[in-house]
Amino acid sequence: MEWFSAENIVAVLTAVLGVLASVGVLWYERRVPRRKRIGYRVQMDTPIGSDVSQARANVRLGLFDETPDMADATLVLLRVENDGSQSIDRGDYTGPDGQLHGLVVEFTDRRVRGIAVTHSPGADHLMDHFTPSEGLRGSGSLIRLPRVPLNRGEHFKLLVLLTGSRVGSPVRVTGGIRDGEVRTNTAARPDEKPPLFGRAARFITVALTVCVVTLASIILVRDDTPPPIGCARGELTVTGSTAFKPVLDELAEKYGKACDGATVTVDPHGSTAGIRELAERGAAAGKSGSPALVALSDGPKPSGFPQLRENRVAVSLFRLVVNDKVPLRNLGRDAIRGIYRGDIRNWKQLGGPDLPVLLVSRDANSGTREVFQRRVLGRNEPAQSSRDCTTKDDPEALVIRCELDSTDQVLTEVGRLDGAIGYSEMRTGTKPAGAHQIAIDGAAPSVDTIGTSTYPYREIEYAYTYGSPPADSLASSFLSYLSRGSGQDVIRTHGHLPCATPEGLRICGED
């Protein structure tokens, strides 16, 4: 390996700068605590009276000249702001119980004659707090300010008319802030703008940007990316579960793009049908080896297929869906069993609309149906009584029930037929047109709560091969990609929990 390559040198420099920046941030966090803080500064203190001893001589016209007792008058503009790292609420001001005001402004040796309050742009709501009922008071040399909530960066200003002393006498703001402080800020002239970033921050930002751009350019120019580990050539067919088809379609496409010479075809016909096809092709191949076929099954294979080798791939969630004309959002397991026994034939028996119950089911090859029967019903579904899902072919049947070949057909019919109910795998981020999923016994299907929820309609997804395929075969490589490689991300995005994750390992080992 060439250690002193250009990209390695740039990468090391980038890492060093990143470490230094991280250390600097850590030092700042430890040495400069981020607290709630109110700062204040006097932005203007000027004479407006006729007494030149106040400061320099001034010219007065109009009200300033006509108002009596203003010979020693001064105007002070005081800015009060939240210059900390956290917002300040009314409850953050400390003081005796029943005390309305939060801060006190003291003008030493001067008397308050008038107050005007202004606020920062976009903070009109602050004005609701500056009322006598909220604690705003001005008497003697003091102004008592209400408990004003301030978001980060918000401020208000006090323009105060004073008499009694000269310009420059002390102005002090006092009060208590829980886990914080009130302090003086350095005054800034109105035409000064503080820089967005300090000099050190600008230097680090520019240096890191240059390093990253240089490293990216080197990587783009050089095209020596090795093929993914475990790629194999040949052709492979994946059959079985239709519930897992969206996952398999995406995985097959990504594997084919990443591995030259590999063709993965997804051709599902149901879990049971896939198991039987794999067993038949394996038996026909005899001693010639394992066929290039992988069968996915919702749940473990039926007994009688000892040659099939299992791989636990993911925990799959399934769902009950009902037509939108039935506004129910939850059904107990007893009610569901009553529906499929034929005891409940109209939704009004469950507090729903006056609509007959229509059962839209899968055929006998479906793993989704087998899981539903085993995990929810505790028995088989009743016999098929309709071919079109609307007309009862068997007049003695208690309820209309039809069987369809795929999940998509079930979802289409449930959304089309008023009063229909069916089932499908959990499809993350999708809502069937004209239908909605319902909770079972108050629990809704969710990958996030699969380890703690009592939701019953779930099952492990198995991948079966006939015997053990060779380690360098496409079947073996694709299974590794499916169960342990980057295929786990694809599995999770489709609403399944990979068995290789810590939570998945526990569930796949228990079930």
Disulfide bonds with the S-S distance in Angstrom:
Cys231-Cys259 1.90
Cys389-Cys402 1.88
Cys499-Cys508 1.91
